[in-house]
């Protein structure tokens, strides 16, 4: 089996939250973070998933529970020869265990059947191949409660660590290490100068990488310009589609007719305004002429009245003169 992802929900320092390790590929995976970041929590949760039943309420399970309490949940994505599966366990509240095939989402096993599925996958017991998962420093968390089981687990780890130490000693001691170092130096000499600068295949690869990076920058610039042009084209096509829409065409035609009618009405009104203006000018001229005639008439009337007055005075004087002559 191959572990691909691990997710913890409401486990220790991750109270009320979900923390995950994803993207685990083939080969060796190193989890590296500062102290108290939660690395041990992930490994203890993985240990519990394999070796603690979902119905367990032992101290080892409760040690995963945060101070705020609540259910503890662990989910593992594991790849086997039959495909990719997700194993989920929930302890302490609404307890359950479930195995789901991720390719189609089918539930393969639930609760006790899920426990048997997982036990068959990992192998029964804490030693042997399954014990390789738990070679850790000291005895930290999720340890067996019985003294006999603890001693057996300790002995298993001691044997495993001794085997690893023996392999390291065999490699690092004597001429074998000298041969390894020489082979490493020869391989390094093909790729690097003594000052650490690349040469040979490494330099060729570096040069090719630089060339490809330059080409990539050009292609990305072209892609950006192309995306902009495509967006402009899409907008133009959308505008053309809106203009070619029969309903829109009918609305434009109706608006055009209305504009023509309004223009004709405006032109007629402008003609009437011009005619009215001309009539007003003519009336103004007629009024001025009439004023002049009136002024002349008033002057003539004043002259007539003056003449009549002079005539009356002359007649009175003539009568007075006639009376004088008669005496």
Phi and psi restraints in degrees (value plus and minus 20) as a CYANA .aco file:
   2 UNK   PHI    -152.6  -112.6
   2 UNK   PSI     107.5   147.5
   3 UNK   PHI     -99.3   -59.3
   3 UNK   PSI     112.9   152.9
   4 UNK   PHI    -136.5   -96.5
   4 UNK   PSI     -49.6    -9.6
   5 UNK   PHI    -182.3  -142.3
   5 UNK   PSI     128.7   168.7
   6 UNK   PHI    -157.0  -117.0
   6 UNK   PSI     110.1   150.1
   7 UNK   PHI    -148.5  -108.5
   7 UNK   PSI     112.8   152.8
   8 UNK   PHI    -137.0   -97.0
   8 UNK   PSI     118.1   158.1
   9 UNK   PHI    -148.4  -108.4
   9 UNK   PSI     101.9   141.9
  10 UNK   PHI      39.8    79.8
  10 UNK   PSI      28.2    68.2
  11 UNK   PHI    -135.3   -95.3
  11 UNK   PSI      98.8   138.8
  12 UNK   PHI      27.4    67.4
  12 UNK   PSI    -139.0   -99.0
  13 UNK   PHI     -88.5   -48.5
  13 UNK   PSI     -33.0     7.0
  14 UNK   PHI    -112.8   -72.8
  14 UNK   PSI      22.3    62.3
  15 UNK   PHI     -81.6   -41.6
  15 UNK   PSI     108.2   148.2
  16 UNK   PHI      50.1    90.1
  16 UNK   PSI     -10.8    29.2
  17 UNK   PHI    -151.6  -111.6
  17 UNK   PSI     147.9   187.9
  18 UNK   PHI    -134.8   -94.8
  18 UNK   PSI     107.2   147.2
  19 UNK   PHI    -137.8   -97.8
  19 UNK   PSI     127.4   167.4
  20 UNK   PHI    -164.1  -124.1
  20 UNK   PSI     130.0   170.0
  21 UNK   PHI    -136.9   -96.9
  21 UNK   PSI      94.9   134.9
  22 UNK   PHI    -146.5  -106.5
  22 UNK   PSI     153.5   193.5
  23 UNK   PHI      49.2    89.2
  23 UNK   PSI       7.9    47.9
  24 UNK   PHI     -96.7   -56.7
  24 UNK   PSI      98.4   138.4
  25 UNK   PHI    -122.0   -82.0
  25 UNK   PSI    -186.5  -146.5
  26 UNK   PHI     -92.1   -52.1
  26 UNK   PSI     143.2   183.2
  27 UNK   PHI      65.0   105.0
  27 UNK   PSI    -176.5  -136.5
  28 UNK   PHI    -110.3   -70.3
  28 UNK   PSI     111.2   151.2
  29 UNK   PHI    -133.6   -93.6
  29 UNK   PSI     107.1   147.1
  30 UNK   PHI    -127.6   -87.6
  30 UNK   PSI     106.8   146.8
  31 UNK   PHI    -122.3   -82.3
  31 UNK   PSI      92.3   132.3
  32 UNK   PHI    -148.0  -108.0
  32 UNK   PSI      96.6   136.6
  33 UNK   PHI    -171.3  -131.3
  33 UNK   PSI     150.9   190.9
  34 UNK   PHI     -87.5   -47.5
  34 UNK   PSI     145.3   185.3
  35 UNK   PHI     -79.1   -39.1
  35 UNK   PSI     129.8   169.8
  36 UNK   PHI      45.2    85.2
  36 UNK   PSI      -2.3    37.7
  37 UNK   PHI    -101.3   -61.3
  37 UNK   PSI     -44.2    -4.2
  38 UNK   PHI      98.9   138.9
  38 UNK   PSI      -5.3    34.7
  39 UNK   PHI     -83.2   -43.2
  39 UNK   PSI     -67.9   -27.9
  40 UNK   PHI     -82.6   -42.6
  40 UNK   PSI     -52.9   -12.9
  41 UNK   PHI     -79.8   -39.8
  41 UNK   PSI     -61.3   -21.3
  42 UNK   PHI     -83.6   -43.6
  42 UNK   PSI     -64.0   -24.0
  43 UNK   PHI     -90.4   -50.4
  43 UNK   PSI     -56.2   -16.2
  44 UNK   PHI     -87.0   -47.0
  44 UNK   PSI     -57.8   -17.8
  45 UNK   PHI     -86.3   -46.3
  45 UNK   PSI     -57.9   -17.9
  46 UNK   PHI     -84.9   -44.9
  46 UNK   PSI     -60.8   -20.8
  47 UNK   PHI     -79.7   -39.7
  47 UNK   PSI     -65.7   -25.7
  48 UNK   PHI     -83.9   -43.9
  48 UNK   PSI     -58.2   -18.2
  49 UNK   PHI     -79.9   -39.9
  49 UNK   PSI     -60.6   -20.6
  50 UNK   PHI    -101.3   -61.3
  50 UNK   PSI     -55.6   -15.6
  51 UNK   PHI    -140.2  -100.2
  51 UNK   PSI     -21.8    18.2
  52 UNK   PHI    -134.7   -94.7
  52 UNK   PSI     104.1   144.1
  53 UNK   PHI     -84.0   -44.0
  53 UNK   PSI     130.3   170.3
  54 UNK   PHI     -82.8   -42.8
  54 UNK   PSI     -43.3    -3.3
  55 UNK   PHI    -108.5   -68.5
  55 UNK   PSI     -22.0    18.0
  56 UNK   PHI     -89.6   -49.6
  56 UNK   PSI     125.2   165.2
  57 UNK   PHI    -148.9  -108.9
  57 UNK   PSI       1.5    41.5
  58 UNK   PHI     -86.4   -46.4
  58 UNK   PSI     147.7   187.7
  59 UNK   PHI     -78.9   -38.9
  59 UNK   PSI     -56.3   -16.3
  60 UNK   PHI     -81.7   -41.7
  60 UNK   PSI     -55.8   -15.8
  61 UNK   PHI     -95.6   -55.6
  61 UNK   PSI     -63.4   -23.4
  62 UNK   PHI     -83.9   -43.9
  62 UNK   PSI     -42.3    -2.3
  63 UNK   PHI     -86.8   -46.8
  63 UNK   PSI     -37.9     2.1
  64 UNK   PHI    -103.4   -63.4
  64 UNK   PSI     -36.4     3.6
  65 UNK   PHI     -96.1   -56.1
  65 UNK   PSI     114.1   154.1
  66 UNK   PHI     -91.1   -51.1
  66 UNK   PSI     147.8   187.8
  67 UNK   PHI     -81.1   -41.1
  67 UNK   PSI     -49.0    -9.0
  68 UNK   PHI     -94.6   -54.6
  68 UNK   PSI     -28.5    11.5
  69 UNK   PHI      60.6   100.6
  69 UNK   PSI    -185.5  -145.5
  70 UNK   PHI      80.0   120.0
  70 UNK   PSI     151.1   191.1
  71 UNK   PHI     -91.7   -51.7
  71 UNK   PSI     129.6   169.6
  72 UNK   PHI    -128.1   -88.1
  72 UNK   PSI     109.1   149.1
  73 UNK   PHI    -147.7  -107.7
  73 UNK   PSI     116.6   156.6
  74 UNK   PHI    -154.6  -114.6
  74 UNK   PSI     114.2   154.2
  75 UNK   PHI    -150.4  -110.4
  75 UNK   PSI     115.2   155.2
  76 UNK   PHI    -147.3  -107.3
  76 UNK   PSI     108.4   148.4
  77 UNK   PHI    -112.5   -72.5
  77 UNK   PSI     100.2   140.2
  78 UNK   PHI    -149.4  -109.4
  78 UNK   PSI     117.0   157.0
  79 UNK   PHI    -123.7   -83.7
  79 UNK   PSI     108.7   148.7
  80 UNK   PHI    -143.1  -103.1
  80 UNK   PSI    -197.1  -157.1
  81 UNK   PHI     -85.6   -45.6
  81 UNK   PSI     -37.2     2.8
  82 UNK   PHI    -115.8   -75.8
  82 UNK   PSI     -22.5    17.5
  83 UNK   PHI     110.7   150.7
  83 UNK   PSI    -184.5  -144.5
  84 UNK   PHI    -122.3   -82.3
  84 UNK   PSI     109.2   149.2
  85 UNK   PHI    -148.0  -108.0
  85 UNK   PSI     135.2   175.2
  86 UNK   PHI    -136.4   -96.4
  86 UNK   PSI     102.2   142.2
  87 UNK   PHI    -125.1   -85.1
  87 UNK   PSI     105.5   145.5
  88 UNK   PHI    -145.8  -105.8
  88 UNK   PSI     118.5   158.5
  89 UNK   PHI    -154.9  -114.9
  89 UNK   PSI     125.2   165.2
  90 UNK   PHI    -153.8  -113.8
  90 UNK   PSI     105.7   145.7
  91 UNK   PHI    -132.1   -92.1
  91 UNK   PSI     141.1   181.1
  92 UNK   PHI      55.2    95.2
  92 UNK   PSI     -50.9   -10.9
  93 UNK   PHI    -170.1  -130.1
  93 UNK   PSI     113.9   153.9
  94 UNK   PHI      29.0    69.0
  94 UNK   PSI      31.5    71.5
  95 UNK   PHI     -81.2   -41.2
  95 UNK   PSI     120.4   160.4
  96 UNK   PHI    -186.5  -146.5
  96 UNK   PSI     141.6   181.6
  97 UNK   PHI    -158.7  -118.7
  97 UNK   PSI     121.2   161.2
  98 UNK   PHI    -171.6  -131.6
  98 UNK   PSI     122.0   162.0
  99 UNK   PHI    -140.9  -100.9
  99 UNK   PSI     104.9   144.9
 100 UNK   PHI    -142.8  -102.8
 100 UNK   PSI     113.3   153.3
 101 UNK   PHI    -102.3   -62.3
 101 UNK   PSI      99.7   139.7
 102 UNK   PHI     -95.2   -55.2
 102 UNK   PSI     -40.5    -0.5
 103 UNK   PHI     -84.8   -44.8
 103 UNK   PSI     -55.3   -15.3
 104 UNK   PHI    -151.2  -111.2
 104 UNK   PSI     -18.4    21.6
 105 UNK   PHI      55.9    95.9
 105 UNK   PSI      -7.5    32.5
 106 UNK   PHI     -97.7   -57.7
 106 UNK   PSI     118.4   158.4
 107 UNK   PHI    -101.0   -61.0
 107 UNK   PSI      97.9   137.9
 108 UNK   PHI    -105.1   -65.1
 108 UNK   PSI     -59.6   -19.6
 109 UNK   PHI    -174.2  -134.2
 109 UNK   PSI     132.6   172.6
 110 UNK   PHI    -150.6  -110.6
 110 UNK   PSI     124.5   164.5
 111 UNK   PHI      31.6    71.6
 111 UNK   PSI    -139.2   -99.2
 112 UNK   PHI     -82.2   -42.2
 112 UNK   PSI     -56.6   -16.6
 113 UNK   PHI     -85.3   -45.3
 113 UNK   PSI     -56.3   -16.3
 114 UNK   PHI     -85.4   -45.4
 114 UNK   PSI     -57.6   -17.6
 115 UNK   PHI     -81.9   -41.9
 115 UNK   PSI     -62.5   -22.5
 116 UNK   PHI     -86.8   -46.8
 116 UNK   PSI     -58.8   -18.8
 117 UNK   PHI     -80.6   -40.6
 117 UNK   PSI     -65.4   -25.4
 118 UNK   PHI     -89.1   -49.1
 118 UNK   PSI     -57.9   -17.9
 119 UNK   PHI     -84.5   -44.5
 119 UNK   PSI     -60.7   -20.7
 120 UNK   PHI     -86.1   -46.1
 120 UNK   PSI     -53.3   -13.3
 121 UNK   PHI     -90.0   -50.0
 121 UNK   PSI     -63.9   -23.9
 122 UNK   PHI    -108.3   -68.3
 122 UNK   PSI     -39.4     0.6
 123 UNK   PHI      70.7   110.7
 123 UNK   PSI     123.7   163.7
 124 UNK   PHI    -100.0   -60.0
 124 UNK   PSI     121.3   161.3
 125 UNK   PHI      76.7   116.7
 125 UNK   PSI     149.3   189.3
 126 UNK   PHI    -122.9   -82.9
 126 UNK   PSI     -20.8    19.2
 127 UNK   PHI    -130.0   -90.0
 127 UNK   PSI    -192.5  -152.5
 128 UNK   PHI      51.7    91.7
 128 UNK   PSI    -171.9  -131.9
 129 UNK   PHI     -77.2   -37.2
 129 UNK   PSI     -58.3   -18.3
 130 UNK   PHI     -84.7   -44.7
 130 UNK   PSI     -52.9   -12.9
 131 UNK   PHI     -84.4   -44.4
 131 UNK   PSI     -42.1    -2.1
 132 UNK   PHI     -83.4   -43.4
 132 UNK   PSI     -43.8    -3.8
 133 UNK   PHI     -88.4   -48.4
 133 UNK   PSI     -41.0    -1.0
 134 UNK   PHI    -141.8  -101.8
 134 UNK   PSI      10.8    50.8
 135 UNK   PHI     -99.8   -59.8
 135 UNK   PSI      78.1   118.1
 136 UNK   PHI    -144.3  -104.3
 136 UNK   PSI     150.9   190.9
 137 UNK   PHI     -97.2   -57.2
 137 UNK   PSI      99.5   139.5
 138 UNK   PHI      50.7    90.7
 138 UNK   PSI    -185.4  -145.4
 139 UNK   PHI    -135.0   -95.0
 139 UNK   PSI      75.6   115.6
 140 UNK   PHI    -138.7   -98.7
 140 UNK   PSI      94.8   134.8
 141 UNK   PHI      41.8    81.8
 141 UNK   PSI     127.9   167.9
 142 UNK   PHI      34.3    74.3
 142 UNK   PSI      17.6    57.6
 143 UNK   PHI    -108.8   -68.8
 143 UNK   PSI     137.1   177.1
 144 UNK   PHI     -79.5   -39.5
 144 UNK   PSI     127.1   167.1
 145 UNK   PHI    -102.3   -62.3
 145 UNK   PSI     -50.8   -10.8
 146 UNK   PHI     -99.5   -59.5
 146 UNK   PSI     126.4   166.4
 147 UNK   PHI     -84.8   -44.8
 147 UNK   PSI     -59.3   -19.3
 148 UNK   PHI     -81.5   -41.5
 148 UNK   PSI     -64.5   -24.5
 149 UNK   PHI     -86.1   -46.1
 149 UNK   PSI     -58.7   -18.7
 150 UNK   PHI     -82.8   -42.8
 150 UNK   PSI     -63.8   -23.8
 151 UNK   PHI     -83.3   -43.3
 151 UNK   PSI     -60.2   -20.2
 152 UNK   PHI     -87.1   -47.1
 152 UNK   PSI     -60.5   -20.5
 153 UNK   PHI     -85.8   -45.8
 153 UNK   PSI     -60.3   -20.3
 154 UNK   PHI     -81.3   -41.3
 154 UNK   PSI     -63.3   -23.3
 155 UNK   PHI     -83.9   -43.9
 155 UNK   PSI     -60.5   -20.5
 156 UNK   PHI     -80.2   -40.2
 156 UNK   PSI     -66.1   -26.1
 157 UNK   PHI     -85.0   -45.0
 157 UNK   PSI     -59.0   -19.0
 158 UNK   PHI     -82.7   -42.7
 158 UNK   PSI     -62.1   -22.1
 159 UNK   PHI     -83.7   -43.7
 159 UNK   PSI     -63.1   -23.1
 160 UNK   PHI     -83.8   -43.8
 160 UNK   PSI     -65.8   -25.8
 161 UNK   PHI     -85.6   -45.6
 161 UNK   PSI     -56.0   -16.0
 162 UNK   PHI     -84.1   -44.1
 162 UNK   PSI     -60.8   -20.8
 163 UNK   PHI     -83.1   -43.1
 163 UNK   PSI     -63.4   -23.4
 164 UNK   PHI     -83.0   -43.0
 164 UNK   PSI     -64.1   -24.1
 165 UNK   PHI     -81.4   -41.4
 165 UNK   PSI     -59.8   -19.8
 166 UNK   PHI     -81.8   -41.8
 166 UNK   PSI     -61.3   -21.3
 167 UNK   PHI     -83.2   -43.2
 167 UNK   PSI     -59.3   -19.3
 168 UNK   PHI     -86.0   -46.0
 168 UNK   PSI     -64.3   -24.3
 169 UNK   PHI     -82.2   -42.2
 169 UNK   PSI     -60.2   -20.2
 170 UNK   PHI     -83.7   -43.7
 170 UNK   PSI     -52.0   -12.0
 171 UNK   PHI    -101.6   -61.6
 171 UNK   PSI     -59.5   -19.5
 172 UNK   PHI    -109.0   -69.0
 172 UNK   PSI     -29.5    10.5
 173 UNK   PHI    -124.7   -84.7
 173 UNK   PSI     127.8   167.8
 174 UNK   PHI      54.4    94.4
 174 UNK   PSI    -182.1  -142.1
 175 UNK   PHI     -89.7   -49.7
 175 UNK   PSI     -43.9    -3.9
 176 UNK   PHI     -79.4   -39.4
 176 UNK   PSI     -61.4   -21.4
 177 UNK   PHI     -86.5   -46.5
 177 UNK   PSI     -57.3   -17.3
 178 UNK   PHI     -81.9   -41.9
 178 UNK   PSI     -61.9   -21.9
 179 UNK   PHI     -84.4   -44.4
 179 UNK   PSI     -60.8   -20.8
 180 UNK   PHI     -82.5   -42.5
 180 UNK   PSI     -65.4   -25.4
 181 UNK   PHI     -82.6   -42.6
 181 UNK   PSI     -60.7   -20.7
 182 UNK   PHI     -83.5   -43.5
 182 UNK   PSI     -63.8   -23.8
 183 UNK   PHI     -82.0   -42.0
 183 UNK   PSI     -59.2   -19.2
 184 UNK   PHI     -85.2   -45.2
 184 UNK   PSI     -62.1   -22.1
 185 UNK   PHI     -84.2   -44.2
 185 UNK   PSI     -60.7   -20.7
 186 UNK   PHI     -83.8   -43.8
 186 UNK   PSI     -62.7   -22.7
 187 UNK   PHI     -85.8   -45.8
 187 UNK   PSI     -58.7   -18.7
 188 UNK   PHI     -88.9   -48.9
 188 UNK   PSI     -55.4   -15.4
 189 UNK   PHI     -83.9   -43.9
 189 UNK   PSI     -49.0    -9.0
 190 UNK   PHI     -89.2   -49.2
 190 UNK   PSI     -49.3    -9.3
 191 UNK   PHI    -123.4   -83.4
 191 UNK   PSI     -42.6    -2.6
 192 UNK   PHI    -162.1  -122.1
 192 UNK   PSI     128.5   168.5
 193 UNK   PHI     -97.5   -57.5
 193 UNK   PSI     153.7   193.7
 194 UNK   PHI     -87.3   -47.3
 194 UNK   PSI     -41.5    -1.5
 195 UNK   PHI    -109.4   -69.4
 195 UNK   PSI     -17.5    22.5
 196 UNK   PHI      68.8   108.8
 196 UNK   PSI     -11.0    29.0
 197 UNK   PHI    -105.0   -65.0
 197 UNK   PSI     124.8   164.8
 198 UNK   PHI     -88.7   -48.7
 198 UNK   PSI     126.9   166.9
 199 UNK   PHI    -170.6  -130.6
 199 UNK   PSI     151.8   191.8
 200 UNK   PHI      38.4    78.4
 200 UNK   PSI    -157.3  -117.3
 201 UNK   PHI     -78.2   -38.2
 201 UNK   PSI     -54.8   -14.8
 202 UNK   PHI     -84.6   -44.6
 202 UNK   PSI     -66.6   -26.6
 203 UNK   PHI     -84.0   -44.0
 203 UNK   PSI     -62.1   -22.1
 204 UNK   PHI     -79.6   -39.6
 204 UNK   PSI     -63.6   -23.6
 205 UNK   PHI     -85.2   -45.2
 205 UNK   PSI     -59.8   -19.8
 206 UNK   PHI     -84.5   -44.5
 206 UNK   PSI     -63.7   -23.7
 207 UNK   PHI     -82.9   -42.9
 207 UNK   PSI     -63.6   -23.6
 208 UNK   PHI     -83.3   -43.3
 208 UNK   PSI     -59.2   -19.2
 209 UNK   PHI     -83.4   -43.4
 209 UNK   PSI     -60.8   -20.8
 210 UNK   PHI     -84.5   -44.5
 210 UNK   PSI     -63.2   -23.2
 211 UNK   PHI     -81.8   -41.8
 211 UNK   PSI     -64.6   -24.6
 212 UNK   PHI     -85.2   -45.2
 212 UNK   PSI     -55.6   -15.6
 213 UNK   PHI     -84.3   -44.3
 213 UNK   PSI     -61.2   -21.2
 214 UNK   PHI     -83.8   -43.8
 214 UNK   PSI     -65.3   -25.3
 215 UNK   PHI     -82.8   -42.8
 215 UNK   PSI     -57.9   -17.9
 216 UNK   PHI     -82.6   -42.6
 216 UNK   PSI     -61.3   -21.3
 217 UNK   PHI     -81.8   -41.8
 217 UNK   PSI     -62.0   -22.0
 218 UNK   PHI     -83.7   -43.7
 218 UNK   PSI     -64.6   -24.6
 219 UNK   PHI     -84.8   -44.8
 219 UNK   PSI     -60.0   -20.0
 220 UNK   PHI     -83.4   -43.4
 220 UNK   PSI     -59.3   -19.3
 221 UNK   PHI     -83.7   -43.7
 221 UNK   PSI     -62.2   -22.2
 222 UNK   PHI     -83.8   -43.8
 222 UNK   PSI     -60.1   -20.1
 223 UNK   PHI     -83.6   -43.6
 223 UNK   PSI     -60.0   -20.0
 224 UNK   PHI     -83.4   -43.4
 224 UNK   PSI     -65.5   -25.5
 225 UNK   PHI     -83.9   -43.9
 225 UNK   PSI     -61.4   -21.4
 226 UNK   PHI     -83.6   -43.6
 226 UNK   PSI     -60.9   -20.9
 227 UNK   PHI     -81.8   -41.8
 227 UNK   PSI     -60.2   -20.2
 228 UNK   PHI     -83.9   -43.9
 228 UNK   PSI     -65.7   -25.7
 229 UNK   PHI     -83.8   -43.8
 229 UNK   PSI     -59.7   -19.7
 230 UNK   PHI     -83.5   -43.5
 230 UNK   PSI     -59.4   -19.4
 231 UNK   PHI     -84.1   -44.1
 231 UNK   PSI     -62.7   -22.7
 232 UNK   PHI     -83.7   -43.7
 232 UNK   PSI     -60.3   -20.3
 233 UNK   PHI     -84.1   -44.1
 233 UNK   PSI     -62.9   -22.9
 234 UNK   PHI     -80.8   -40.8
 234 UNK   PSI     -61.0   -21.0
 235 UNK   PHI     -85.3   -45.3
 235 UNK   PSI     -61.1   -21.1
 236 UNK   PHI     -84.7   -44.7
 236 UNK   PSI     -62.3   -22.3
 237 UNK   PHI     -84.2   -44.2
 237 UNK   PSI     -59.4   -19.4
 238 UNK   PHI     -84.3   -44.3
 238 UNK   PSI     -59.4   -19.4
 239 UNK   PHI     -86.7   -46.7
 239 UNK   PSI     -60.9   -20.9
 240 UNK   PHI     -82.1   -42.1
 240 UNK   PSI     -62.2   -22.2
 241 UNK   PHI     -81.6   -41.6
 241 UNK   PSI     -60.0   -20.0
 242 UNK   PHI     -85.9   -45.9
 242 UNK   PSI     -58.8   -18.8
 243 UNK   PHI     -90.1   -50.1
 243 UNK   PSI     -54.0   -14.0
 244 UNK   PHI    -102.3   -62.3
 244 UNK   PSI     -24.6    15.4
 245 UNK   PHI     -85.0   -45.0
 245 UNK   PSI     107.9   147.9
 246 UNK   PHI     -75.7   -35.7
 246 UNK   PSI     -62.6   -22.6
 247 UNK   PHI     -83.8   -43.8
 247 UNK   PSI     -60.7   -20.7
 248 UNK   PHI     -86.3   -46.3
 248 UNK   PSI     -59.4   -19.4
 249 UNK   PHI     -82.2   -42.2
 249 UNK   PSI     -61.6   -21.6
 250 UNK   PHI     -84.2   -44.2
 250 UNK   PSI     -60.0   -20.0
 251 UNK   PHI     -84.9   -44.9
 251 UNK   PSI     -59.4   -19.4
 252 UNK   PHI     -85.7   -45.7
 252 UNK   PSI     -60.9   -20.9
 253 UNK   PHI     -83.2   -43.2
 253 UNK   PSI     -63.0   -23.0
 254 UNK   PHI     -83.2   -43.2
 254 UNK   PSI     -61.6   -21.6
 255 UNK   PHI     -85.5   -45.5
 255 UNK   PSI     -57.8   -17.8
 256 UNK   PHI     -85.1   -45.1
 256 UNK   PSI     -63.5   -23.5
 257 UNK   PHI     -82.4   -42.4
 257 UNK   PSI     -62.7   -22.7
 258 UNK   PHI     -82.5   -42.5
 258 UNK   PSI     -58.7   -18.7
 259 UNK   PHI     -85.8   -45.8
 259 UNK   PSI     -60.8   -20.8
 260 UNK   PHI     -82.1   -42.1
 260 UNK   PSI     -64.9   -24.9
 261 UNK   PHI     -82.0   -42.0
 261 UNK   PSI     -61.5   -21.5
 262 UNK   PHI     -85.3   -45.3
 262 UNK   PSI     -57.1   -17.1
 263 UNK   PHI     -86.5   -46.5
 263 UNK   PSI     -63.5   -23.5
 264 UNK   PHI     -83.0   -43.0
 264 UNK   PSI     -62.9   -22.9
 265 UNK   PHI     -82.7   -42.7
 265 UNK   PSI     -58.7   -18.7
 266 UNK   PHI     -85.8   -45.8
 266 UNK   PSI     -62.2   -22.2
 267 UNK   PHI     -83.5   -43.5
 267 UNK   PSI     -61.8   -21.8
 268 UNK   PHI     -82.0   -42.0
 268 UNK   PSI     -61.9   -21.9
 269 UNK   PHI     -85.2   -45.2
 269 UNK   PSI     -57.9   -17.9
 270 UNK   PHI     -84.5   -44.5
 270 UNK   PSI     -58.9   -18.9
 271 UNK   PHI     -82.0   -42.0
 271 UNK   PSI     -64.9   -24.9
 272 UNK   PHI     -83.4   -43.4
 272 UNK   PSI     -56.7   -16.7
 273 UNK   PHI     -85.2   -45.2
 273 UNK   PSI     -61.1   -21.1
 274 UNK   PHI     -83.1   -43.1
 274 UNK   PSI     -66.2   -26.2
 275 UNK   PHI     -81.0   -41.0
 275 UNK   PSI     -63.4   -23.4
 276 UNK   PHI     -83.3   -43.3
 276 UNK   PSI     -57.7   -17.7
 277 UNK   PHI     -83.7   -43.7
 277 UNK   PSI     -64.0   -24.0
 278 UNK   PHI     -81.8   -41.8
 278 UNK   PSI     -63.1   -23.1
 279 UNK   PHI     -82.1   -42.1
 279 UNK   PSI     -57.9   -17.9
 280 UNK   PHI     -85.6   -45.6
 280 UNK   PSI     -59.1   -19.1
 281 UNK   PHI     -83.9   -43.9
 281 UNK   PSI     -63.8   -23.8
 282 UNK   PHI     -82.3   -42.3
 282 UNK   PSI     -63.6   -23.6
 283 UNK   PHI     -83.4   -43.4
 283 UNK   PSI     -56.6   -16.6
 284 UNK   PHI     -84.2   -44.2
 284 UNK   PSI     -62.2   -22.2
 285 UNK   PHI     -84.9   -44.9
 285 UNK   PSI     -61.8   -21.8
 286 UNK   PHI     -83.8   -43.8
 286 UNK   PSI     -58.0   -18.0
 287 UNK   PHI     -85.8   -45.8
 287 UNK   PSI     -58.0   -18.0
 288 UNK   PHI     -86.2   -46.2
 288 UNK   PSI     -61.9   -21.9
 289 UNK   PHI     -84.3   -44.3
 289 UNK   PSI     -61.9   -21.9
 290 UNK   PHI     -84.2   -44.2
 290 UNK   PSI     -58.4   -18.4
 291 UNK   PHI     -82.0   -42.0
 291 UNK   PSI     -62.2   -22.2
 292 UNK   PHI     -83.8   -43.8
 292 UNK   PSI     -63.6   -23.6
 293 UNK   PHI     -82.0   -42.0
 293 UNK   PSI     -60.3   -20.3
 294 UNK   PHI     -84.1   -44.1
 294 UNK   PSI     -62.4   -22.4
 295 UNK   PHI     -81.4   -41.4
 295 UNK   PSI     -61.8   -21.8
 296 UNK   PHI     -84.4   -44.4
 296 UNK   PSI     -60.6   -20.6
 297 UNK   PHI     -83.7   -43.7
 297 UNK   PSI     -62.6   -22.6
 298 UNK   PHI     -84.7   -44.7
 298 UNK   PSI     -57.5   -17.5
 299 UNK   PHI     -86.4   -46.4
 299 UNK   PSI     -62.2   -22.2
 300 UNK   PHI     -84.4   -44.4
 300 UNK   PSI     -58.6   -18.6
 301 UNK   PHI     -83.8   -43.8
 301 UNK   PSI     -61.7   -21.7
 302 UNK   PHI     -83.2   -43.2
 302 UNK   PSI     -60.1   -20.1
 303 UNK   PHI     -85.6   -45.6
 303 UNK   PSI     -59.1   -19.1
 304 UNK   PHI     -83.6   -43.6
 304 UNK   PSI     -64.4   -24.4
 305 UNK   PHI     -82.6   -42.6
 305 UNK   PSI     -59.9   -19.9
 306 UNK   PHI     -84.6   -44.6
 306 UNK   PSI     -60.1   -20.1
 307 UNK   PHI     -85.1   -45.1
 307 UNK   PSI     -63.3   -23.3
 308 UNK   PHI     -82.2   -42.2
 308 UNK   PSI     -60.7   -20.7
 309 UNK   PHI     -83.3   -43.3
 309 UNK   PSI     -62.4   -22.4
 310 UNK   PHI     -84.8   -44.8
 310 UNK   PSI     -57.6   -17.6
 311 UNK   PHI     -84.3   -44.3
 311 UNK   PSI     -62.1   -22.1
 312 UNK   PHI     -83.8   -43.8
 312 UNK   PSI     -64.9   -24.9
 313 UNK   PHI     -82.9   -42.9
 313 UNK   PSI     -59.6   -19.6
 314 UNK   PHI     -86.2   -46.2
 314 UNK   PSI     -58.2   -18.2
 315 UNK   PHI     -85.8   -45.8
 315 UNK   PSI     -59.6   -19.6
 316 UNK   PHI     -84.8   -44.8
 316 UNK   PSI     -61.4   -21.4
 317 UNK   PHI     -85.0   -45.0
 317 UNK   PSI     -57.5   -17.5
 318 UNK   PHI     -86.3   -46.3
 318 UNK   PSI     -60.9   -20.9
 319 UNK   PHI     -84.8   -44.8
 319 UNK   PSI     -59.8   -19.8
 320 UNK   PHI     -86.0   -46.0
 320 UNK   PSI     -58.5   -18.5
 321 UNK   PHI     -88.1   -48.1
 321 UNK   PSI     -59.6   -19.6
 322 UNK   PHI     -83.8   -43.8
 322 UNK   PSI     -59.6   -19.6
 323 UNK   PHI     -85.5   -45.5
 323 UNK   PSI     -57.7   -17.7
 324 UNK   PHI     -85.7   -45.7
 324 UNK   PSI     -62.5   -22.5
 325 UNK   PHI     -84.6   -44.6
 325 UNK   PSI     -55.2   -15.2
 326 UNK   PHI     -90.3   -50.3
 326 UNK   PSI     -50.8   -10.8
